[in-house]
Amino acid sequence: MRTKRADPSRKRPAGPTPEPVEESPSVASASPDPPAESGPSSEPVREAEPAAPPAPPKRRWRAPRAENWERREGIRATLLLHLPTRRERATYRRMGQVLYDASLARGEEASETPADFAFRQLEALLSEVRFLEGFAGDVVDLHDLDEEETVARLGRLARAVRNRLSRLADGLAHTLDAEANRPDFTAPGA
């Protein structure tokens, strides 16, 4: 049995084939704007309103992880929050990464001992904790007594964080002060 081959010169349109539409004589001969009929059955034909675009999916918030801290080293998130678009924030992050990488490429000074470097790292840590303590204080001042319950609750959370950061910074400062006052201590870069 032989199968009939389709003629390649006759291509079928993609998709379903449209059904032929028969026009009634009254529609075919009607004027472009027929007069409106009066009565209960003659309501104006409304065009369908365009459907609202679907709502974008909610993004799930993810907390930054400690093991990724070097990715955020160059520019503080507290600076980036003042930039309105994701694109601007990404640009500043890349600039910060360039600065961070350039500082690492420079290397450590040959005269610096491991103890000097460790002390400087802890000084930098103390500086960062004090910065965060101050920033949390600003958040408290802005939102702690807000009339909206959600905002006030977040303000109280900021107060608790600020208090913890303050205790941490005070403890770190006390420890560094004690270390710096040891008789065998040499100040970094001295």
DRENDO-1510 file (C-alpha; in Angstrom, 1 decimal, always signed):
<recs>
REC; n; res; u; v; w
REC; 1; MET; +0.0; +0.0; +0.0 .
REC; 2; ARG; +1.4; +3.3; -1.0 .
REC; 3; THR; +0.9; +6.5; +1.1 .
REC; 4; LYS; +0.0; +9.7; -0.6 .
REC; 5; ARG; +2.8; +12.3; -0.3 .
REC; 6; ALA; +1.9; +15.9; +0.4 .
REC; 7; ASP; +2.7; +18.4; -2.3 .
REC; 8; PRO; +5.6; +20.5; -1.0 .
REC; 9; SER; +4.4; +23.5; -2.9 .
REC; 10; ARG; +1.3; +23.6; -0.7 .
REC; 11; LYS; +2.2; +24.5; +2.8 .
REC; 12; ARG; -0.3; +24.4; +5.5 .
REC; 13; PRO; -0.5; +27.3; +8.0 .
REC; 14; ALA; +0.9; +26.5; +11.4 .
REC; 15; GLY; -1.7; +26.1; +14.1 .
REC; 16; PRO; -5.4; +25.2; +13.8 .
REC; 17; THR; -7.1; +25.9; +10.6 .
REC; 18; PRO; -9.7; +28.7; +11.0 .
REC; 19; GLU; -13.3; +27.8; +10.5 .
REC; 20; PRO; -15.0; +29.6; +7.5 .
REC; 21; VAL; -17.3; +32.3; +8.7 .
REC; 22; GLU; -20.6; +32.8; +7.0 .
REC; 23; GLU; -21.9; +36.3; +6.9 .
REC; 24; SER; -25.6; +36.8; +7.0 .
REC; 25; PRO; -27.0; +39.2; +4.4 .
REC; 26; SER; -28.0; +41.7; +7.1 .
REC; 27; VAL; -24.4; +41.9; +8.4 .
REC; 28; ALA; -22.8; +42.0; +5.0 .
REC; 29; SER; -24.9; +44.8; +3.7 .
REC; 30; ALA; -25.0; +46.8; +6.9 .
REC; 31; SER; -23.6; +50.3; +7.0 .
REC; 32; PRO; -20.5; +50.9; +9.0 .
REC; 33; ASP; -22.4; +52.6; +11.9 .
REC; 34; PRO; -25.9; +51.2; +12.1 .
REC; 35; PRO; -28.4; +53.3; +14.0 .
REC; 36; ALA; -28.8; +52.2; +17.6 .
REC; 37; GLU; -32.0; +50.4; +18.3 .
REC; 38; SER; -34.0; +51.4; +21.3 .
REC; 39; GLY; -35.4; +48.9; +23.8 .
REC; 40; PRO; -34.2; +46.6; +26.6 .
REC; 41; SER; -32.4; +44.2; +24.3 .
REC; 42; SER; -30.2; +46.8; +22.7 .
REC; 43; GLU; -27.3; +47.4; +25.2 .
REC; 44; PRO; -24.1; +48.9; +23.9 .
REC; 45; VAL; -21.5; +46.3; +23.2 .
REC; 46; ARG; -18.6; +46.7; +25.6 .
REC; 47; GLU; -15.1; +45.8; +24.7 .
REC; 48; ALA; -13.4; +43.5; +27.1 .
REC; 49; GLU; -11.1; +45.3; +29.4 .
REC; 50; PRO; -7.5; +44.2; +29.1 .
REC; 51; ALA; -6.6; +41.7; +31.8 .
REC; 52; ALA; -4.4; +43.1; +34.5 .
REC; 53; PRO; -0.8; +41.8; +34.3 .
REC; 54; PRO; -0.1; +39.0; +36.7 .
REC; 55; ALA; +1.4; +40.1; +39.9 .
REC; 56; PRO; +5.2; +39.4; +40.1 .
REC; 57; PRO; +6.0; +36.5; +42.4 .
REC; 58; LYS; +7.0; +37.5; +45.9 .
REC; 59; ARG; +10.7; +37.3; +46.5 .
REC; 60; ARG; +11.7; +35.3; +49.5 .
REC; 61; TRP; +14.0; +37.3; +51.7 .
REC; 62; ARG; +17.3; +35.6; +52.4 .
REC; 63; ALA; +19.6; +36.6; +55.2 .
REC; 64; PRO; +23.3; +37.2; +54.2 .
REC; 65; ARG; +25.4; +34.3; +55.4 .
REC; 66; ALA; +28.6; +34.8; +57.3 .
REC; 67; GLU; +30.7; +32.6; +55.0 .
REC; 68; ASN; +30.0; +35.0; +52.2 .
REC; 69; TRP; +31.2; +38.1; +54.1 .
REC; 70; GLU; +34.0; +38.8; +51.6 .
REC; 71; ARG; +31.6; +39.3; +48.8 .
REC; 72; ARG; +30.2; +42.3; +50.7 .
REC; 73; GLU; +33.5; +43.7; +52.0 .
REC; 74; GLY; +34.0; +46.7; +49.7 .
REC; 75; ILE; +30.8; +48.8; +50.3 .
REC; 76; ARG; +28.6; +48.6; +53.3 .
REC; 77; ALA; +25.0; +47.6; +52.9 .
REC; 78; THR; +24.1; +50.7; +55.0 .
REC; 79; LEU; +25.4; +52.8; +52.2 .
REC; 80; LEU; +23.7; +50.8; +49.5 .
REC; 81; LEU; +20.3; +51.2; +51.0 .
REC; 82; HIS; +20.3; +54.8; +49.9 .
REC; 83; LEU; +20.6; +53.8; +46.2 .
REC; 84; PRO; +17.1; +53.3; +44.7 .
REC; 85; THR; +17.7; +50.6; +42.0 .
REC; 86; ARG; +19.2; +47.1; +42.1 .
REC; 87; ARG; +21.4; +48.1; +39.2 .
REC; 88; GLU; +22.9; +51.0; +41.1 .
REC; 89; ARG; +23.5; +48.8; +44.1 .
REC; 90; ALA; +25.1; +46.2; +42.0 .
REC; 91; THR; +27.4; +48.8; +40.4 .
REC; 92; TYR; +28.6; +50.1; +43.8 .
REC; 93; ARG; +29.1; +46.5; +45.0 .
REC; 94; ARG; +31.4; +45.8; +42.0 .
REC; 95; MET; +33.3; +49.0; +42.7 .
REC; 96; GLY; +33.7; +48.0; +46.3 .
REC; 97; GLN; +34.9; +44.6; +45.3 .
REC; 98; VAL; +37.5; +46.2; +43.0 .
REC; 99; LEU; +38.8; +48.4; +45.9 .
REC; 100; TYR; +38.9; +45.4; +48.2 .
REC; 101; ASP; +40.7; +43.2; +45.7 .
REC; 102; ALA; +43.2; +46.0; +45.1 .
REC; 103; SER; +43.9; +46.4; +48.8 .
REC; 104; LEU; +44.6; +42.6; +49.1 .
REC; 105; ALA; +46.8; +42.7; +46.0 .
REC; 106; ARG; +49.0; +45.2; +47.7 .
REC; 107; GLY; +50.0; +42.7; +50.4 .
REC; 108; GLU; +51.0; +43.1; +53.9 .
REC; 109; GLU; +54.0; +45.2; +55.0 .
REC; 110; ALA; +57.1; +43.1; +55.5 .
REC; 111; SER; +57.8; +44.7; +58.9 .
REC; 112; GLU; +54.3; +43.7; +60.3 .
REC; 113; THR; +54.3; +40.8; +62.6 .
REC; 114; PRO; +51.4; +38.3; +62.8 .
REC; 115; ALA; +50.5; +39.9; +66.2 .
REC; 116; ASP; +50.4; +43.4; +64.7 .
REC; 117; PHE; +48.1; +42.2; +61.9 .
REC; 118; ALA; +45.8; +40.3; +64.4 .
REC; 119; PHE; +45.6; +43.5; +66.6 .
REC; 120; ARG; +44.7; +45.6; +63.5 .
REC; 121; GLN; +42.1; +43.1; +62.5 .
REC; 122; LEU; +40.5; +43.3; +65.9 .
REC; 123; GLU; +40.6; +47.1; +65.8 .
REC; 124; ALA; +38.8; +47.0; +62.4 .
REC; 125; LEU; +36.3; +44.6; +63.9 .
REC; 126; LEU; +35.7; +47.0; +66.8 .
REC; 127; SER; +35.3; +49.9; +64.4 .
REC; 128; GLU; +32.7; +47.9; +62.4 .
REC; 129; VAL; +30.8; +46.9; +65.5 .
REC; 130; ARG; +30.7; +50.5; +66.7 .
REC; 131; PHE; +29.5; +51.6; +63.3 .
REC; 132; LEU; +26.7; +49.0; +63.4 .
REC; 133; GLU; +25.8; +50.0; +66.9 .
REC; 134; GLY; +25.4; +53.6; +65.8 .
REC; 135; PHE; +23.4; +52.6; +62.7 .
REC; 136; ALA; +21.1; +50.5; +64.9 .
REC; 137; GLY; +20.6; +53.5; +67.1 .
REC; 138; ASP; +19.4; +55.6; +64.2 .
REC; 139; VAL; +17.0; +52.8; +63.3 .
REC; 140; VAL; +15.7; +52.9; +66.9 .
REC; 141; ASP; +15.3; +56.7; +66.8 .
REC; 142; LEU; +13.3; +56.5; +63.6 .
REC; 143; HIS; +11.0; +53.6; +64.3 .
REC; 144; ASP; +10.9; +52.6; +68.0 .
REC; 145; LEU; +7.9; +54.7; +68.9 .
REC; 146; ASP; +6.1; +54.5; +65.5 .
REC; 147; GLU; +2.3; +54.4; +65.6 .
REC; 148; GLU; +2.1; +51.5; +63.2 .
REC; 149; GLU; +2.6; +48.2; +65.1 .
REC; 150; THR; +4.8; +46.4; +62.6 .
REC; 151; VAL; +7.2; +49.4; +62.3 .
REC; 152; ALA; +7.3; +49.8; +66.1 .
REC; 153; ARG; +8.0; +46.1; +66.5 .
REC; 154; LEU; +10.9; +46.4; +64.1 .
REC; 155; GLY; +12.1; +49.4; +66.0 .
REC; 156; ARG; +12.1; +47.4; +69.2 .
REC; 157; LEU; +14.1; +44.7; +67.4 .
REC; 158; ALA; +16.6; +47.3; +66.4 .
REC; 159; ARG; +16.9; +48.4; +70.0 .
REC; 160; ALA; +17.7; +44.9; +71.1 .
REC; 161; VAL; +20.3; +44.5; +68.4 .
REC; 162; ARG; +21.8; +47.9; +69.3 .
REC; 163; ASN; +22.1; +46.8; +73.0 .
REC; 164; ARG; +23.8; +43.5; +72.1 .
REC; 165; LEU; +26.2; +45.3; +69.7 .
REC; 166; SER; +27.0; +47.8; +72.4 .
REC; 167; ARG; +27.8; +45.1; +74.9 .
REC; 168; LEU; +29.9; +43.3; +72.3 .
REC; 169; ALA; +31.8; +46.4; +71.4 .
REC; 170; ASP; +32.4; +47.4; +75.0 .
REC; 171; GLY; +33.8; +43.9; +75.7 .
REC; 172; LEU; +36.0; +44.0; +72.7 .
REC; 173; ALA; +37.3; +47.5; +73.5 .
REC; 174; HIS; +38.1; +46.4; +77.0 .
REC; 175; THR; +40.0; +43.3; +75.8 .
REC; 176; LEU; +42.0; +45.3; +73.2 .
REC; 177; ASP; +42.8; +48.0; +75.8 .
REC; 178; ALA; +44.1; +45.3; +78.2 .
REC; 179; GLU; +46.2; +43.8; +75.4 .
REC; 180; ALA; +47.6; +47.2; +74.4 .
REC; 181; ASN; +48.6; +47.9; +78.1 .
REC; 182; ARG; +50.6; +44.7; +78.4 .
REC; 183; PRO; +54.4; +45.4; +79.0 .
REC; 184; ASP; +55.4; +43.3; +76.0 .
REC; 185; PHE; +52.9; +44.9; +73.6 .
REC; 186; THR; +54.2; +46.9; +70.7 .
REC; 187; ALA; +51.7; +49.1; +68.9 .
REC; 188; PRO; +51.1; +48.1; +65.3 .
REC; 189; GLY; +53.2; +50.2; +62.9 .
REC; 190; ALA; +55.4; +51.4; +65.7 .
</recs>
